């Protein structure tokens, strides 16, 4: 399950916007609905993408890990 989180003015993971089953669906939503300059994959975490504006990060696309 992929989650799209937006900045709420205080925290980057402050507002859960959408949940998707595929990564491509989440990326398509961000490209259409969130104003951004680039989407960058995190170097340390494989399933995390940062949506960046000119000055700061505006959203995160992250894969939710299943509970064991």
C-alpha positions in Angstrom: 0.0 0.0 0.0 1.5 3.3 -1.1 0.6 6.5 0.9 0.8 10.1 -0.3 1.5 12.5 2.7 1.5 16.3 2.4 3.0 19.0 4.5 0.5 20.6 6.9 2.5 23.6 7.8 4.4 21.9 10.7 5.2 18.3 9.7 6.0 16.7 6.4 3.9 13.7 7.2 1.1 15.8 8.6 -1.8 15.1 6.3 -2.5 11.7 4.7 -3.9 12.6 1.3 -4.4 9.3 -0.6 -3.6 5.5 -0.5 -2.9 3.5 -3.6 -2.1 -0.1 -4.3 0.6 0.7 -6.9 3.5 3.1 -7.0 2.6 4.3 -10.4 -0.9 5.4 -9.3 0.6 7.4 -6.4 3.1 9.1 -8.7 0.4 10.0 -11.3 -1.7 11.5 -8.5 1.2 13.7 -7.3 2.1 14.8 -10.9 -1.5 15.9 -11.5 -2.6 17.4 -8.2 0.5 18.7 -6.2 2.5 21.7 -7.5 6.2 20.5 -7.5 9.4 20.8 -9.4 10.9 17.3 -8.9 10.3 13.9 -7.4 13.4 12.4 -5.8 13.9 8.9 -4.6 15.4 8.6 -1.1 19.0 7.2 -1.1 18.6 5.2 2.1 15.0 4.0 2.0 14.1 2.1 -1.1 10.4 2.7 -1.0 10.3 6.4 -0.3 10.0 9.4 -2.7 10.3 13.1 -1.8 8.2 15.6 -3.7 10.1 18.9 -3.8 9.3 22.4 -4.6 11.8 25.1 -5.5 12.5 25.9 -1.8 11.4 22.9 0.3 9.8 19.5 0.4 6.0 19.5 0.0 5.0 15.8 0.1 6.2 12.3 0.6 5.2 9.1 -1.2 5.9 6.1 1.0 5.2 2.4 1.0 3.4 1.3 4.1 4.9 -1.9 5.5 2.5 -4.6 6.5 2.1 -5.4 10.2 3.5 -8.8 11.3 
